[in-house]
Amino acid sequence: MIPGKTSLLLLCMILSYATYGQKTDDIAIAFYNCENLFGTQHKSGKSNPDFTPEGRFHYDDKTYKEKLHNIARVLYSMDEDIPSGPAIIGLAEVENEEVLNDLISEEGLKDHNYRFISFDAPDKNGLDLALLYKPGIFSPLSSYTIPVSYKQGSLRDILYVKGLLRGDTVHILVNYWSSGRTGDQTSGIERFASAKTCRGKVDSIFKASPNAKIIVMGDLNTNPSDSLLPGVLAARSEKYATSATDLYNPWLNIYKSGRGSLEYLDHWDLYDQILLSASFLKTKASLHYEKAIIFKKDFMVDHNKRFLGYPHSSFAGTMWINGYSDHFPIMLYLTAY
């Protein structure tokens, strides 16, 4: 063999060994409850007449454009740590595809080239779930909604999306469970039904693929400390206690530290959560969990003395105050190898 070629081959082998197992990319996943991101026209079958120019909120074109701008600003500000921005963003409280098209076309966000998946869901308030994604990083393979049965009627569907994230198959379930304060028996039963349906889908995925990568995200309207999460979803807050078919919930310790994504009566709640299957925790996983954060920038925070530090909501009662949402978004970081 020619000496020069031998040296080149040896150099390539050394570089290959040196870089084996090192991370190649960081991927962010986010979830955001947009707080009533409506258009201005009342749609047949949707109970949102309050969010029209003639409605209680006097929700006109000017308000709508400001609301779109504000939500877009939050989303494109998420590119601070990862310049390309989150690869996947789950959204709650978005009215329809028309609103989503307007959102991803907003100045500052349109350069991110987001696409979306959403279905018309049976929500009495006319609010749907959606998944934004970057085509260069995530490629959807299939998507549909999972109905949640309840003795008194239907609840909000679960949005299911299967796709390739950096070439690795992932299953995403976007949730928005029934609201209600602690002790509200009816809403508690409804959340149980949603959790049971979600877990049923997780189990069916594991049955077909025991090492599946599953992401469960959403506004669960319950805190990480609630027994519903370990009891029904089999969500564990410690990595060592997360078995192969469990979900890992990194938000309990964040919640215990006094932080949250929304505030109610001077108490922080952390209803917005992203859970991962144990396959993301493996040392040699192609997509490996790194950290979870509540995404909070100064412009998203209320600076009114009474509500200092809370999310800067869109409305004070029915009056538009040019805010963002009554929730802070959350983000979760993965490392791709």
Beta strands, then each sheet from edge to edge (+ up, - down):
strand 1: 25-37
strand 2: 88-94
strand 3: 115-118
strand 4: 128-133
strand 5: 138-146
strand 6: 149-150
strand 7: 153-154
strand 8: 158-165
strand 9: 168-176
strand 10: 213-219
strand 11: 235-236
strand 12: 247-248
strand 13: 262-264
strand 14: 267-269
strand 15: 272-277
strand 16: 287-294
strand 17: 315-316
strand 18: 319-320
strand 19: 330-336
sheet 1: 3+ 4- 2+ 1+ 19- 16+
sheet 2: 5+ 8- 9+ 10+ 15- 12+ 11+
sheet 3: 6+ 7-
sheet 4: 13+ 14-
sheet 5: 17+ 18-
end
